[in-house]
Amino acid sequence: MSLLLPFLLNIHDGGDEAALLDFKAGITGDDSGALAAWNSSTSFCSWKGVTCIRVRVGTLSPAIGNLTFLISLNLSYNWFHGEIPPSIGQLRRLQALDMRDNSLSGTIPANLSFCTSMTYLHLGSNQLHGCIPPELGNMMMRLQKIELHNNSFTGPIPSSLANLSSLYFLGLSLNNFEGPIPPQLGKIRGLEVFDVFQNSLYGVLPHYNLSSMKHFMVGMNMLAGSIPPDIGERFPDIHTLTLSYNMFSGVIPSALCNLSNLTTLALDENRFSGYIPPTLGRSGALRILDLSCKKLEANNTKGWDFVSSLTNCRQLQYLVLSNNSFSGQLPNSVANLSATLQVLYLTDLGISGTIPSDLGNISGLKKLVLVNTSLSGEIPESIGKLANLIDLFLFSSSLSGMIPTSVGNLTQLNRLDASYNNLEGPIPASIGRPNKVYFLSLCNNHLNSSIPKEIFELTSLRTWTCQAIPFLDPFLQNVPENIKNIKGLRILNLTMNKLSGWIPNALGSINNLQELYLAHNNLSGTIPTVLQNLELYKLDVSFNNLQGEVPEEGIFKNITYSSVVGNKDLCSRMPQLHLVPCPISSMKMMRKGPDDSGSALALMWMIPKKLKQKQKGRFLPLEVEKYQKVSYFELSKGTDGFSETNLLGRGSYGTVYKCTFHSEDTSTITAVKVFNLQVSGSSRTFLAECEALRRVRHRCLVKIVTSCSTIDHQGQNFKALIFEFMWNDSLYDWLHLKSTMPAPRKVLTLAQRLNIAVDILDAPDYLHNHCQPPIIHCDLKPENILLTVDMSAQVGDFGISRILSGNTCKTLIDSISSVGIRGSIGYVAPGNNDS
């Protein structure tokens, strides 16, 4: 047994000793007797297996410059703060200076360059800023290693560093260096490590000719250029080549296949195109390979040969092939990859076919991600042979058949997500066997059985998503009481099921519950007051049949109207919920559509009746909600660089893309409207939509998630709106069916048409009569009416809307023509123009 406990010592504090003795008390079977000497008769710093590190705190005194015979100074891993004293330049004999992992601030003193005997300089992981003094490269000619990573340095990389002919290690990662990489650095013939990962460097990467280079890492910058076709001659001994997250382009040269020592090749998030060299794995040395490059190709005719060559890499551990233009059948040779492979990503690809039946042969897999593909067929039974598997993500594909019972053999499994597929049949009881599972999502499938009781025995389960699973068994007609047995549950999502009955009080006994989603069900009764005792920070019970008073403590102090909307008989004294005051009950509203055999006369009679019923509810002005910030980088990544494959549609002022935000546990799909700021009026259109959407919240209006107003990677203005994704496209798409649409799509039934008509009329009724100030949409047409997963209609595109203030019309944007008509021809209101 070996135990290393580095901590700040306080000789008069027995807390550390007590903690170690408690640790000892919890261990049984100490046959080696390693802990026998752990007792109070001696200092715990002398106990076997314990190392005490005394951490020093304070500032560095200028008097340090008086130690003129000092050769080595190591102050690493302490809590020193303040600036590096300039007097350190007086230490002319100093050969090694190590101040890593402190809290030092300020700049590198130029006087440091007087330490002309120095060979080793390590100032990493501090809070230093400013530029690297050029004097370092002009005077410290004996420097062999410079390590400045994880600070806040700015400015260019000094070209004077090229004078350091003895330098073999240059580490400048995790800073804010900018400008091009100096071509002169190619003169340092002995340079082995060049690390500028995650800075703000730009320009074309110089084609260095450095035979000694072993680790070349320039990822996460804004560099451009290509990989030279003779890279095998320029970097013959390269071990690590990392070009990730830049703007490199061109083809991947076949010369990479000749690099016999290449163990890490990361080319992800660039613009490389063409086919992957078919003999990429010839040398057999690769351990890490990431080729998520968007434009790389492979199909049934050409391009998949490289997978067979990778079977030569018997030490391969990490393989990512996501976000490319791959299509055709996934080759069975994937199952022949080395058993040492631990991580396999095949996401956001057009690959089809089935998951290879022998995939279970890759016995070392810990993370398997086959997401957002066209893979179909069954999940192979051999998947149960992956005994080391920790994460299994299979969501957003076309997998069918039953969940194999062999998943119960995955005893190390932590996360399982097979949502958004066509899986059917019962949930196997064996799924409750892996007792380490803390995330489980099977939503949006065709599963048709009860939840097995074994799932309620998963005490480690923290996130459980059963959204939109049409369970048919009577066991799940209401929220199960025994869900309380999952004590560690933190997130429970049962949205859009057919759940009825009451919300059980048993939920109040899940003390770790943080997020609870029960929206879009048929739950009735009151909201249990026990929920206010939980430390919830997210709650959604909207669109049910709940009634009575909303509790007022705990989470209920912070929820908004969107968390309770759609429950016609709820009341509250909290104004932010915009519900009728208690004990006044809201008027009942019906929404059930007629049978398809109903006549057009019934349709005409029911629409005004339904509207009249809906208008009896009370509307209050909404408070402006706080929206989460999202960056251009996240939007670019979620849309694969705003690629055509994610294009949903184009309009007068912008383009709409499908965007997937990936988090550690799951993925969220949204629609992103990117404004074309080159078009006159698009900026005002963006402001108009922001102004209108921040004022409204209604079930018949498209919900905005957030907005983004920033600059893109080229420094140009960028504006976008992020909306909830509408799974059933627009009403126009349904009324004008295209031959390219999926075969299962059917014509709208009369009941669906009635409900859509009611929703369409309900939206402007809310905007005109119940919104303060009123809003005129001005462009209501089938293209702007979007359909949710349950075929409800929501009105979107407020780009030319008007907000009315009193009797005066405030026009948020001007028409393109001063006498033009506001709206779309064929749908504009008669007589409506801006002249």
Number of C-alpha atoms within 10 A of each C-alpha: 9 9 9 10 14 12 12 14 15 10 8 6 9 11 10 17 16 14 11 15 16 11 10 15 10 7 9 7 6 11 8 8 10 13 17 12 13 20 15 10 7 10 11 21 15 12 16 15 15 16 16 15 15 13 15 15 13 11 15 16 13 12 10 16 17 12 14 14 12 15 15 15 12 11 17 19 17 18 16 22 17 16 18 21 20 15 16 25 19 19 23 20 17 23 19 19 20 17 21 22 19 21 21 24 17 17 18 21 16 14 16 23 23 19 24 19 19 24 19 19 18 19 22 24 21 22 20 24 18 15 17 21 19 15 16 23 20 15 19 20 20 18 25 19 21 18 19 23 23 21 22 21 26 18 16 17 22 18 15 17 26 19 18 24 18 17 23 19 20 19 19 24 24 21 21 22 25 18 16 17 21 16 14 15 22 15 16 20 19 18 25 21 20 19 20 25 23 22 22 20 26 17 15 16 19 17 15 18 17 21 17 18 24 20 21 20 20 25 25 21 22 23 24 19 16 19 19 18 14 15 19 19 15 17 21 21 19 25 20 20 20 20 24 25 22 21 20 24 16 14 19 20 18 17 17 25 17 17 24 18 16 24 20 20 19 21 22 24 26 23 22 25 18 14 21 22 19 18 19 25 26 20 19 21 20 27 18 19 21 20 21 27 25 23 20 22 18 23 16 13 8 12 18 23 17 18 22 21 19 26 20 20 22 17 18 25 21 19 22 18 20 26 24 24 21 25 20 18 18 22 18 17 18 19 19 18 25 21 18 18 22 20 19 20 19 22 23 23 21 20 24 19 18 19 22 19 15 17 22 20 18 22 20 19 26 21 20 18 18 22 24 21 22 20 26 18 16 19 22 19 16 16 25 20 20 25 19 19 24 20 22 22 20 25 25 22 21 22 27 18 17 19 21 18 15 17 26 17 19 25 19 17 25 19 22 23 22 24 26 23 22 20 25 16 14 17 21 20 15 17 23 21 18 19 20 18 25 22 22 24 21 23 26 22 23 22 22 16 19 16 19 16 13 14 25 18 18 22 18 18 24 21 22 22 21 22 23 23 22 19 21 15 12 10 13 17 17 18 19 17 13 14 19 20 17 22 20 18 24 22 21 22 21 22 23 23 24 18 25 17 15 17 21 18 14 17 23 17 17 18 18 17 24 19 18 22 20 24 24 22 21 20 26 18 16 17 21 16 17 16 25 17 13 19 15 19 14 16 23 20 23 22 22 23 21 25 18 19 20 21 20 15 13 17 18 20 13 13 17 19 19 18 19 23 21 19 23 23 23 25 24 20 16 17 15 16 24 21 27 23 16 15 12 13 18 19 14 12 18 11 12 10 18 16 10 12 9 12 11 10 8 11 17 11 10 16 19 13 14 19 18 13 15 20 17 12 16 13 15 15 16 19 16 11 10 9 11 9 10 15 13 17 12 15 22 16 16 22 22 22 17 19 14 12 13 17 16 14 12 12 11 11 19 19 17 21 25 25 26 21 14 13 8 5 15 17 13 12 16 21 22 29 25 21 21 20 18 10 11 11 17 19 18 16 23 26 16 20 21 17 17 23 20 17 19 23 22 18 19 23 23 25 20 22 18 18 20 18 15 14 14 14 11 7 8 10 13 17 22 21 19 22 21 16 24 19 14 17 18 20 21 14 15 17 11 9 12 9 7 6 10 8 7 5 10 9 11 14 11 18 17 18 19 22 20 22 15 23 23 21 16 24 19 20 17 21 22 16 13 17 19 19 15 22 26 17 21 20 22 20 19 16 15 19 24 25 22 16 13 12 18 20 30 24 28 23 21 24 26 22 23 21 23 17 12 10 6 8 13 13 14 19 19 14 17 11 10 10 10 13 18 19 20 12 10 8 12 16 15 7 7 12 14 13 9
